[in-house]
Structure formats: structure tokens, C-alpha cells
Amino acid sequence: MLDSIWQWLTDTMSAFGYPGVIGLMALESSFFPFPSEVVVPPAGAAAREGELSLTLVIVAGIAGSLIGALFNYWLAVKVGRPFLLKYGKYFFVKEKTFTKSEEFFRKHGEIGTFIGRLVPGVRQIISFPAGLARMNMGRFLFFTALGSGIWVTILALLGFYLGKDPELFKGKLGQITLIVLASLAVILIVYVIVHRMRRPAAAEAEK
């Protein structure tokens, strides 16, 4: 059964081609519940069969992720702040809490965006606080592309090398997801330590 579903997904992504990868990944990167795991790996498997280019699959996946992320960013800029300030109290979001979260993202938006793009369930919404905080567009795009690029590359390579064995792919994906999350935890700990070490130095320099 799993083999049949996998083959159908591979055939579908092969038929959709790169525009399909871009469009579906744009949906995945916005707030629509569409998993990248059913888009990029089958496209990688299609590349193994010579129907697509592995490099272009990765490029298309990153492009789609950026499009979806920009949509969320734009939505937050246009309607997010006024909506939350007006109706946030009904969702237990006070203006003071909202202001603090904005300030936090202004200071730590880069690491937040990068890590968020690699965490399941978070990658679809991380662009929204970036837009609310008016994160620098160049930095937003860079760290979004960096995080998305890592994840898309992992999925594409898994599909390319393990596409003929969906059971093995499923097991490896779970293992790699745990490794990625553990690595992100280490990165976050190092970031916090470095940030705390820099604070006294910065305070001393201001005197």
C-alpha cells in the first residue's frame, strides 16, 4: 500500500514538475497545513528516475518556501498588528505582552527565523512574528532561505537515495528529524551563552 502511494506521489510530482514543487511548497510555507514531506521527497525520487533535476528540485523547493514566507510576512505587516491590538484581549494577548514579543523578535529575529524554519509545526508560522516586528527584509529572506534550504535539501536527498524504499525513507526521516532538532537545541544554547557574554561587554563599552 505504501509503495503504491509513494509511486503515485512520485508520478504526480514528476507531472507537476518544478512549478508544482514551487506552488506546493509555497502553500506549505504559509499557514496552510500542507506537509513538505509529501512534496520534496517524491520530487527527489523523480530526479533519481531522471525525470527531474535534483538541483532544480532543491532550488524550486527553496523558492516556494520563500514565496510562502513572504506571503505570511506581508499578511502580518498589513493586518496583523492592528488586528492583535484590537482583538488580542479576547485571545488573552495583552498589548504589553505583544510589545515585548515584538521587541524580542527585533533583537533575535535572525536565530528565531532560522531555527523556526527547521522545526515541524513552527516553519509555517514563524514568518508571521517576523512581519509583526518588521524584521529587516534582507535578513528575513537570508535566514528563511538558509533554514528552508537545509530542510529541503535533506528531504530531496532522502527522496533521491531512498525513494525506492518508502519504509526505509520513513524511518530515516524520523531519525534525521531528531538529529536536526538536537542540533538546533545545541545552536540555541550556544547562541544564548554568547548573547549573555556579550551583554556585559556592551554595557562596559557604553560607559
C-alpha positions as CSV (number, residue, x, y, z in Angstrom):
1,M,0.0,0.0,0.0
2,L,2.8,2.4,1.0
3,D,4.7,1.5,-2.2
4,S,1.7,2.4,-4.3
5,I,1.1,5.7,-2.5
6,W,4.8,6.6,-2.9
7,Q,4.8,5.8,-6.6
8,W,1.7,7.8,-7.1
9,L,3.3,10.8,-5.3
10,T,6.5,10.4,-7.4
11,D,4.5,10.2,-10.6
12,T,2.4,13.2,-9.6
13,M,5.4,15.4,-8.7
14,S,7.1,14.3,-12.0
15,A,3.9,15.5,-13.8
16,F,3.7,18.8,-11.9
17,G,7.4,19.5,-12.4
18,Y,9.2,22.4,-10.9
19,P,6.2,24.8,-10.9
20,G,4.3,22.1,-8.8
21,V,7.1,22.0,-6.3
22,I,7.2,25.8,-6.1
23,G,3.4,26.1,-5.7
24,L,3.0,23.3,-3.1
25,M,6.0,24.4,-1.1
26,A,4.6,28.0,-1.1
27,L,1.4,26.5,0.5
28,E,3.5,24.5,3.0
29,S,5.5,27.6,3.9
30,S,2.3,29.7,4.5
31,F,-0.3,28.8,7.1
32,F,-1.9,26.1,5.0
33,P,-1.4,22.6,6.6
34,F,0.4,21.0,3.6
35,P,3.4,18.9,4.6
36,S,6.7,19.3,2.7
37,E,7.3,15.6,3.3
38,V,4.8,14.7,0.6
39,V,6.2,17.2,-1.9
40,V,10.0,17.3,-1.9
41,P,10.9,13.6,-1.3
42,P,8.7,12.4,-4.2
43,A,10.3,15.1,-6.4
44,G,13.7,13.8,-5.3
45,A,12.6,10.3,-6.2
46,A,11.5,11.5,-9.6
47,A,15.0,13.1,-10.0
48,R,16.5,9.7,-9.3
49,E,14.5,8.3,-12.2
50,G,15.9,11.0,-14.5
51,E,12.6,12.9,-14.8
52,L,13.7,15.9,-12.9
53,S,16.9,17.6,-11.8
54,L,17.8,17.1,-8.2
55,T,19.5,20.6,-8.1
56,L,16.4,22.3,-9.6
57,V,14.1,20.4,-7.2
58,I,16.0,21.9,-4.3
59,V,16.0,25.4,-5.9
60,A,12.3,25.1,-6.6
61,G,11.6,24.0,-3.0
62,I,13.6,26.9,-1.6
63,A,11.8,29.3,-4.0
64,G,8.4,28.0,-2.9
65,S,9.3,28.3,0.8
66,L,10.4,32.0,0.2
67,I,7.1,32.8,-1.6
68,G,5.0,31.3,1.2
69,A,7.1,33.0,3.9
70,L,6.8,36.4,2.1
71,F,3.0,36.0,2.0
72,N,2.9,35.5,5.8
73,Y,5.3,38.4,6.3
74,W,3.1,40.6,4.2
75,L,-0.1,39.5,5.9
76,A,1.4,40.3,9.3
77,V,2.6,43.7,8.1
78,K,-0.8,44.6,6.6
79,V,-3.3,43.3,9.1
80,G,-1.5,41.6,11.9
81,R,-0.7,44.4,14.3
82,P,-3.9,46.3,14.2
83,F,-5.9,43.1,14.5
84,L,-4.0,41.9,17.5
85,L,-4.1,45.2,19.3
86,K,-7.8,45.5,18.7
87,Y,-8.9,41.9,19.3
88,G,-5.9,40.4,21.2
89,K,-7.6,40.8,24.6
90,Y,-10.2,38.2,23.5
91,F,-7.3,35.7,23.0
92,F,-5.6,36.7,26.2
93,V,-2.9,38.7,24.3
94,K,-2.3,41.9,26.2
95,E,-0.8,44.9,24.4
96,K,2.2,44.8,26.9
97,T,2.8,41.2,26.0
98,F,2.5,41.9,22.3
99,T,5.0,44.8,22.6
100,K,7.5,42.6,24.5
101,S,7.3,39.8,21.8
102,E,7.9,42.4,19.1
103,E,11.0,43.7,20.9
104,F,12.3,40.2,21.4
105,F,11.9,39.4,17.7
106,R,13.6,42.6,16.7
107,K,16.6,41.6,18.8
108,H,16.6,37.8,18.0
109,G,14.8,37.6,14.7
110,E,17.7,36.0,12.8
111,I,18.1,33.0,15.0
112,G,14.3,32.8,15.5
113,T,13.7,32.7,11.8
114,F,16.5,30.2,11.1
115,I,15.5,27.7,13.8
116,G,11.8,28.1,13.1
117,R,12.2,27.1,9.5
118,L,13.6,23.7,10.7
119,V,11.0,22.9,13.4
120,P,7.9,21.0,12.3
121,G,4.7,22.9,13.0
122,V,6.7,26.1,13.5
123,R,8.0,26.7,10.0
124,Q,4.5,27.5,8.7
125,I,4.0,30.4,11.2
126,I,7.5,31.8,12.0
127,S,7.2,34.4,9.3
128,F,4.2,36.0,11.0
129,P,6.1,37.4,14.0
130,A,8.9,38.4,11.7
131,G,6.4,40.6,9.8
132,L,4.9,41.9,13.0
133,A,8.3,43.0,14.2
134,R,9.1,44.5,10.8
135,M,12.3,42.4,10.6
136,N,14.8,43.6,8.0
137,M,13.7,42.1,4.7
138,G,17.2,41.2,3.6
139,R,17.9,39.3,6.8
140,F,14.5,37.8,6.8
141,L,15.0,36.4,3.3
142,F,18.5,35.2,4.0
143,F,17.7,33.3,7.2
144,T,14.5,31.9,5.7
145,A,16.4,30.6,2.7
146,L,19.1,29.2,4.9
147,G,16.8,27.3,7.1
148,S,14.5,26.2,4.3
149,G,17.4,25.3,2.2
150,I,18.7,22.8,4.8
151,W,15.4,21.2,5.2
152,V,14.6,21.0,1.5
153,T,18.0,19.6,0.7
154,I,17.6,16.9,3.4
155,L,14.2,15.9,2.0
156,A,15.3,15.9,-1.6
157,L,18.4,13.8,-0.9
158,L,16.3,11.3,1.1
159,G,13.9,11.0,-1.7
160,F,16.7,10.7,-4.2
161,Y,18.6,7.9,-2.4
162,L,15.8,6.1,-0.6
163,G,12.9,6.8,-2.9
164,K,12.6,3.1,-4.0
165,D,12.1,2.1,-0.3
166,P,9.4,4.2,1.3
167,E,9.6,2.2,4.6
168,L,13.3,2.9,4.9
169,F,12.7,6.6,4.0
170,K,10.1,6.9,6.7
171,G,12.5,5.5,9.3
172,K,15.4,7.7,8.2
173,L,13.3,10.8,8.1
174,G,12.3,10.3,11.8
175,Q,15.9,9.8,12.7
176,I,17.1,12.8,10.8
177,T,14.4,15.0,12.2
178,L,15.6,14.1,15.8
179,I,19.2,14.9,14.8
180,V,18.1,18.2,13.3
181,L,16.1,19.1,16.5
182,A,19.0,18.1,18.7
183,S,21.4,20.2,16.6
184,L,19.1,23.2,16.8
185,A,19.0,22.8,20.6
186,V,22.8,23.0,20.7
187,I,22.8,26.0,18.4
188,L,20.3,27.8,20.6
189,I,22.2,27.1,23.8
190,V,25.4,28.4,22.2
191,Y,23.5,31.5,21.0
192,V,22.1,32.2,24.5
193,I,25.6,31.8,26.1
194,V,27.3,34.1,23.5
195,H,24.5,36.6,23.8
196,R,24.8,36.7,27.6
197,M,28.6,37.0,27.4
198,R,28.3,40.0,25.1
199,R,25.9,41.9,27.3
200,P,28.4,42.9,30.0
201,A,30.9,43.9,27.3
202,A,28.4,46.1,25.5
203,A,27.4,47.7,28.8
204,E,31.0,48.4,29.7
205,A,31.6,49.9,26.2
206,E,28.7,52.4,26.8
207,K,30.2,53.8,30.0
